[in-house]
Amino acid sequence: MFTIDDKVLNVGVGIGSVYGIGTYYKTTIPPISISFEKAIIDDILDEGVIGVGAYLGYTSYKWHYVYSTYDYGWRYTNIILGARGNFHYPIIDNLDTYLGVLLGYNIVTSREFGTMGVYDYSPKSGSIAFAGYIGGRYYFSDKFSAFAELGYGIAYLTLGVGIKL
């Protein structure tokens, strides 16, 4: 399980995202994420542990419109850089259950493409990123786990692997 001074690296792929949804949108690179977490406080409510760490999420999608001789659109990328805080509480053997929050920055870039190219510019923007989630890591060994997180962030559901360092 997750105990004081443990360090875990997660790599995941997301399913479902708030980015690139709607008519003419298509995901080009699904949401992917990498996170690192270190346990810093234990013995919360007897068995609970607080962990903190860093997060990097990425996705790419495009809005593409074709009509008659017009074939144009926009390519978008979202990069979320942030810090996470998790509260872990064991419920079942080998299952590390937790809930957490993420606070970071969402970097958005876009680029126009196609035959209509009216403006020919590539705007960039950004905003504060905030997410809440619940998750769990099932440990197959002392070092290797599979994880799932459900919440709001780069994806609604993230599945992946975790490695205890």
NUVEX-667541 format. One record per residue (C-alpha): x, y negated, z. Coordinates in steps of 0.05 Angstrom, whole numbers. Last residue first. Layout:
% NUVEX-667541
(atom (X, Y, Z))
...
% end
This chain:
% NUVEX-667541
(atom (202, -80, -139))
(atom (132, -50, -138))
(atom (109, -41, -210))
(atom (38, -57, -231))
(atom (2, -34, -294))
(atom (-56, -63, -332))
(atom (-129, -81, -338))
(atom (-157, -152, -337))
(atom (-231, -166, -338))
(atom (-262, -236, -348))
(atom (-200, -261, -385))
(atom (-152, -320, -382))
(atom (-186, -338, -316))
(atom (-252, -320, -286))
(atom (-262, -255, -248))
(atom (-250, -181, -248))
(atom (-181, -153, -238))
(atom (-159, -81, -252))
(atom (-93, -48, -234))
(atom (-53, 15, -248))
(atom (4, 30, -200))
(atom (77, 52, -198))
(atom (127, 43, -140))
(atom (107, 89, -83))
(atom (71, 136, -131))
(atom (4, 137, -168))
(atom (-17, 73, -133))
(atom (-86, 46, -150))
(atom (-84, -30, -152))
(atom (-148, -69, -140))
(atom (-179, -135, -158))
(atom (-227, -190, -142))
(atom (-222, -257, -177))
(atom (-225, -333, -170))
(atom (-197, -380, -222))
(atom (-175, -452, -229))
(atom (-139, -482, -288))
(atom (-125, -557, -289))
(atom (-126, -585, -360))
(atom (-85, -590, -422))
(atom (-82, -620, -491))
(atom (-47, -613, -557))
(atom (-69, -638, -625))
(atom (-39, -610, -690))
(atom (-51, -657, -748))
(atom (-67, -650, -821))
(atom (-129, -695, -821))
(atom (-170, -672, -880))
(atom (-138, -604, -890))
(atom (-197, -575, -931))
(atom (-157, -519, -963))
(atom (-135, -481, -902))
(atom (-102, -493, -835))
(atom (-107, -540, -775))
(atom (-65, -527, -713))
(atom (-85, -525, -641))
(atom (-49, -525, -574))
(atom (-78, -517, -504))
(atom (-37, -515, -440))
(atom (-79, -493, -380))
(atom (-48, -514, -313))
(atom (-50, -477, -248))
(atom (-90, -455, -187))
(atom (-107, -382, -180))
(atom (-150, -351, -126))
(atom (-153, -282, -95))
(atom (-188, -220, -73))
(atom (-154, -155, -56))
(atom (-158, -79, -56))
(atom (-96, -36, -54))
(atom (-120, 35, -68))
(atom (-73, 92, -48))
(atom (-119, 111, 11))
(atom (-185, 74, 10))
(atom (-205, 7, 42))
(atom (-140, -31, 49))
(atom (-146, -107, 54))
(atom (-106, -154, 11))
(atom (-117, -230, 10))
(atom (-87, -261, -52))
(atom (-57, -328, -69))
(atom (-38, -345, -140))
(atom (5, -400, -172))
(atom (-3, -421, -244))
(atom (16, -425, -316))
(atom (-41, -414, -366))
(atom (-25, -415, -440))
(atom (-81, -423, -489))
(atom (-70, -420, -564))
(atom (-114, -445, -620))
(atom (-114, -438, -696))
(atom (-162, -483, -733))
(atom (-202, -475, -796))
(atom (-206, -478, -871))
(atom (-231, -444, -934))
(atom (-275, -489, -976))
(atom (-286, -469, -1048))
(atom (-355, -439, -1034))
(atom (-360, -434, -959))
(atom (-307, -404, -912))
(atom (-299, -425, -840))
(atom (-246, -400, -791))
(atom (-241, -417, -717))
(atom (-179, -382, -691))
(atom (-155, -346, -629))
(atom (-93, -339, -586))
(atom (-86, -317, -513))
(atom (-34, -325, -459))
(atom (-30, -319, -383))
(atom (28, -331, -336))
(atom (20, -324, -261))
(atom (65, -336, -200))
(atom (62, -311, -129))
(atom (30, -308, -61))
(atom (10, -249, -17))
(atom (-32, -247, 47))
(atom (-39, -180, 82))
(atom (-97, -149, 120))
(atom (-92, -90, 167))
(atom (-112, -116, 236))
(atom (-156, -175, 214))
(atom (-92, -208, 187))
(atom (-34, -164, 209))
(atom (11, -187, 151))
(atom (38, -252, 123))
(atom (86, -261, 63))
(atom (71, -206, 13))
(atom (103, -224, -54))
(atom (67, -228, -120))
(atom (87, -232, -193))
(atom (39, -240, -251))
(atom (42, -226, -325))
(atom (-19, -236, -370))
(atom (-47, -220, -438))
(atom (-111, -246, -469))
(atom (-121, -216, -538))
(atom (-81, -243, -596))
(atom (-119, -263, -659))
(atom (-187, -270, -628))
(atom (-240, -292, -678))
(atom (-286, -353, -677))
(atom (-334, -368, -735))
(atom (-395, -370, -689))
(atom (-379, -370, -616))
(atom (-326, -350, -565))
(atom (-254, -370, -574))
(atom (-235, -378, -501))
(atom (-283, -356, -445))
(atom (-252, -287, -449))
(atom (-273, -214, -453))
(atom (-223, -158, -441))
(atom (-155, -178, -417))
(atom (-88, -141, -422))
(atom (-43, -135, -362))
(atom (28, -136, -334))
(atom (36, -137, -258))
(atom (101, -146, -219))
(atom (97, -129, -145))
(atom (141, -151, -86))
(atom (132, -122, -17))
(atom (159, -166, 40))
(atom (101, -149, 87))
(atom (58, -91, 63))
(atom (17, -74, 0))
(atom (0, 0, 0))
% end
